[in-house]
């Protein structure tokens, strides 16, 4: 493809005739004029992917039909075909695939736009109000006194601290997955291989992050005073952290919609028990509070946020392991060298009436 | 007549190649109406502004062939259809033998799908497209260059194919809101045989609109010489196959293909154009600039230049090393010769006695006793035509289109041969009468063949020829739609309206 870089070779002088005997018969092997041309344009011939590319390169270097006729060919095209057939192909050098330029940043770029703002709001809501979402319905269901703001803040503090500590490991894990996938793009020979390796890497990074998160939650809960020392609040914090991690991972690879859906589902799941308890006070609807009462009675108030976050997180994990290992997801920015006009509707031509904009 | 002018990276954008002849064509054929369907190649081009448009350009529709795609993922049923057609297209890129039929099947299948379901952009970059490409690369008998494709290569190919196939997804082929688009034109005139002609192919398929393809540089050759750089072997293999097959399909479907010179014509024939439907229309050079110079010889002394010595003008770009050598040989034989060169950088050092001509105008040609034109390797040699318009005797190395342009009205020497060039110049300088005769013949030939008027008249004639052969279309307005009524009297003024078969509203 780069005949331009090819040094401009002079048109080959016809090879000097071999020694001719007295009888006129050539004494040695016949000279091969095409070989000289092949030598002069070796890079062009070795790189060419079809004879037409050689023909284009030869013409650009001044080889005409006249030259080709001198070499016993009808035209440049037939000469190029012979050169293509005789050239020694140097196959692709190992690892010299068209490696897509790494997308800038790569890890978890915060994508601006309405979707991003909405996403941020959902995350903040989940982090701040997650523990409260368990305490309020539990108090309502069992007729306890409603917890004050101080109690709510005390319940939320260990979770918030743990999540803040886990932010850096989350970014590192996401970065590692993205970098691993980009490297595998360049050296995997098949889509199935790429899919398998990236899926394993993804699961491994989720496992590593969950381990770190468990450690963070345990430390935070031992460092701060907690109301109830059971496993449920800790697990709820881990589920919330996993949901946030998977959501960011998906959003960073252009799957903002599923991530947002999972977050909204978690929000809705935290709001439903409260609404169900309030609705149970209406006449004839008293059965509505049974599931909430049973769940909080059997497993404590933290069971509500645990379920509300664990189910969307699991769904998001299934979705991520299906979609994120696809090569198409990681190759979206491969043509980043080309200018990108954000929001350009490529599918619609912009109709303009020249009589309005350009007076002829 | 209403003509759809299809361009890619040229007219109406001022920053692009080939815009000039489109501009002259549109202005010259003022009796015809034009709709311009333009594909832009870069943001820089779009920011560069447009040509001033004449009144007979009725509308312009533009779409980018760059930047991020837009579109939604196809629903499941369409996904199967897409996989089938794209699989055909991908298999045609790598399979051995003549795959034109398969390529066309896939291309038109995708076009139908895009017309039925809207944009293909996300589908062309989806995992399904990657799988189809991978299957094509690994198929038995596939091109060895494509066999080594890695996942990254497949991604690059699918991205570039998405860009090249973007014309399929545009809403140029009639939309539900009553906009006729290309259904309303009588004739599609594509300015190259690349993606620009894709809308013309689809209009031919959907509405039977005849397609005229004009090339002054071969798009396929341009792809080989100046395509995207830094791509791997597999990517280049697949892309080259795509562009080759697309060019073949366009040449095969076009009602007429015009070439600017014999080199373009050979490429077109090689890629599948039917010689019976090939015409050569040389590009026009504005002769008005050279009218004042005419055949007049500025000096009464004739060819030998009087006491100051004859001037040999080197036109057509910066001189190559062998041309300097030729000048040295020439001055050894004839020390009074004053060479003048064009196209050198303003601060480049020049040998003793050589003058620099910054912008080569008619007067510079007129002042020269002989003009040496070293045309670039491809394309129409415009400096040669300019020298011919000025009635100068020319010496030109035998590159691509030189022989057919000169046609015996100048001297042709073997390329890269300084002695032959110097001898030819000497022959002209020592025989002023012959130089004058050659110059007059060159001017007559240029005036007959290479004027803008001739170029425009040729295209006007080709339009009428195509329209006369195209079938009358009844699909837009059936004669039995309305109630029966008596035939209207012939309107004498109807002759002044442009003839039109289609696009009645």
Contacts between the chains, C-beta under 8 A, distances in Angstrom:
chain1	res1	chain2	res2	distance
A	1	B	224	7.1
A	1	B	227	5.7
A	1	B	229	6.8
A	1	B	231	6.5
A	1	B	236	5.1
A	2	B	229	6.5
A	3	B	224	7.7
A	3	B	225	6.3
A	4	B	225	6.9
A	4	B	226	7.5
A	10	B	416	6.3
A	11	B	415	6.8
A	11	B	416	6.1
A	47	B	233	7.7
A	49	B	143	7.9
A	49	B	145	5.1
A	49	B	233	6.8
A	49	B	236	5.0
A	49	B	237	4.3
A	49	B	240	5.0
A	50	B	237	7.8
A	50	B	240	5.7
A	50	B	241	7.4
A	50	B	244	7.0
A	52	B	220	6.9
A	52	B	221	7.9
A	52	B	224	6.6
A	52	B	240	7.6
A	52	B	244	6.5
A	52	B	270	7.5
A	52	B	271	7.8
A	53	B	224	4.6
A	53	B	240	6.4
A	56	B	221	4.7
A	56	B	224	3.9
A	56	B	225	5.4
A	57	B	224	7.2
A	57	B	225	7.3
A	59	B	221	7.6
A	59	B	263	7.3
A	59	B	377	6.4
A	59	B	378	6.4
A	59	B	400	6.9
A	60	B	225	5.8
A	60	B	377	5.1
A	60	B	378	6.7
A	61	B	377	7.3
A	62	B	377	5.9
A	62	B	399	6.4
A	62	B	415	5.5
A	62	B	416	7.1
A	64	B	398	6.7
A	64	B	399	7.0
A	64	B	400	6.7
A	64	B	415	7.8
A	65	B	266	8.0
A	66	B	398	6.7
A	75	B	266	6.8
A	77	B	266	7.6
A	77	B	270	5.4
A	89	B	144	7.6
A	91	B	148	7.0
A	91	B	233	7.7
A	92	B	148	5.1
A	92	B	232	6.3
A	92	B	233	4.7
A	92	B	234	7.1
A	96	B	232	6.4
A	97	B	150	4.2
A	97	B	152	5.0
A	97	B	153	5.5
A	97	B	232	5.1
A	97	B	234	7.8
A	98	B	152	5.5
A	98	B	153	5.2
A	98	B	156	4.8
A	98	B	230	7.5
A	98	B	231	5.3
A	98	B	232	4.0
A	98	B	234	7.8
A	98	B	235	5.1
A	99	B	152	5.5
A	100	B	152	5.5
A	100	B	155	6.3
A	100	B	156	6.7
A	184	B	151	7.4
A	185	B	150	7.6
A	185	B	151	5.1
A	185	B	152	4.4
A	185	B	155	6.8
A	186	B	150	6.6
A	186	B	151	7.9
A	186	B	152	5.0
A	187	B	150	6.7
A	188	B	150	6.3
A	188	B	151	4.6
A	189	B	148	7.9
A	189	B	150	5.7
A	189	B	151	7.5
A	190	B	134	6.6
A	190	B	138	7.8
A	190	B	151	7.4
A	191	B	127	7.5
A	191	B	130	6.0
A	191	B	131	6.1
A	191	B	134	5.4
A	191	B	151	6.1
A	191	B	154	7.4
A	194	B	151	4.8
A	326	B	127	4.6
A	327	B	127	6.8
A	327	B	130	5.6
A	327	B	151	4.9
A	327	B	154	7.0
A	327	B	155	6.2
A	328	B	125	6.1
A	328	B	126	5.4
A	328	B	127	4.5
A	328	B	129	7.7
A	328	B	130	5.7
A	328	B	155	7.4
A	328	B	158	7.7
A	330	B	155	7.9
A	331	B	125	7.7
A	331	B	151	8.0
A	331	B	152	7.4
A	331	B	155	3.3
A	331	B	156	8.0
A	331	B	158	7.7
A	331	B	159	7.3
A	332	B	125	7.4
A	334	B	152	7.2
A	334	B	155	4.9
A	334	B	156	5.9
A	334	B	159	5.9
A	335	B	156	7.3
A	335	B	159	4.7
A	335	B	160	7.6
A	338	B	42	7.9
A	338	B	66	5.4
A	338	B	67	6.8
A	339	B	42	6.2
A	339	B	43	4.4
A	339	B	44	7.8
A	339	B	66	6.3
A	339	B	67	6.3
A	340	B	67	5.1
A	340	B	68	5.0
A	341	B	43	6.0
A	341	B	64	7.2
A	341	B	67	4.6
A	341	B	68	7.4
A	342	B	68	7.4
A	344	B	64	6.2
A	344	B	67	5.3
A	344	B	68	6.9
A	344	B	70	7.1
A	345	B	70	5.4
A	346	B	63	6.8
A	346	B	64	6.2
A	346	B	67	6.8
A	346	B	68	7.3
A	346	B	69	5.5
A	346	B	70	4.4
A	346	B	71	7.5
A	346	B	119	7.7
A	346	B	121	6.2
A	346	B	166	6.3
A	346	B	169	7.6
A	347	B	70	5.1
A	347	B	71	5.7
A	347	B	118	7.1
A	347	B	119	4.2
A	347	B	121	6.6
A	347	B	169	5.4
A	347	B	170	7.0
A	347	B	171	7.2
A	348	B	63	7.8
A	348	B	170	7.4
A	348	B	171	5.7
A	349	B	37	7.5
A	349	B	61	4.0
A	349	B	62	6.0
A	349	B	63	4.5
A	349	B	170	5.5
A	349	B	171	6.6
A	349	B	172	6.1
A	350	B	61	7.2
A	350	B	62	6.0
A	350	B	63	7.8
A	351	B	59	6.8
A	351	B	61	5.6
A	351	B	179	7.5
A	352	B	59	7.2
A	352	B	60	5.4
A	352	B	61	7.5
A	352	B	62	7.6
A	353	B	59	5.8
A	354	B	53	4.6
A	354	B	57	5.3
A	354	B	58	7.7
A	354	B	59	6.7
A	354	B	60	5.3
A	355	B	55	7.2
A	355	B	58	8.0
A	358	B	50	6.6
A	358	B	52	6.3
A	358	B	53	4.8
A	360	B	52	7.0
A	360	B	53	5.5
A	360	B	54	4.4
A	360	B	55	3.9
A	360	B	56	7.8
A	360	B	57	7.1
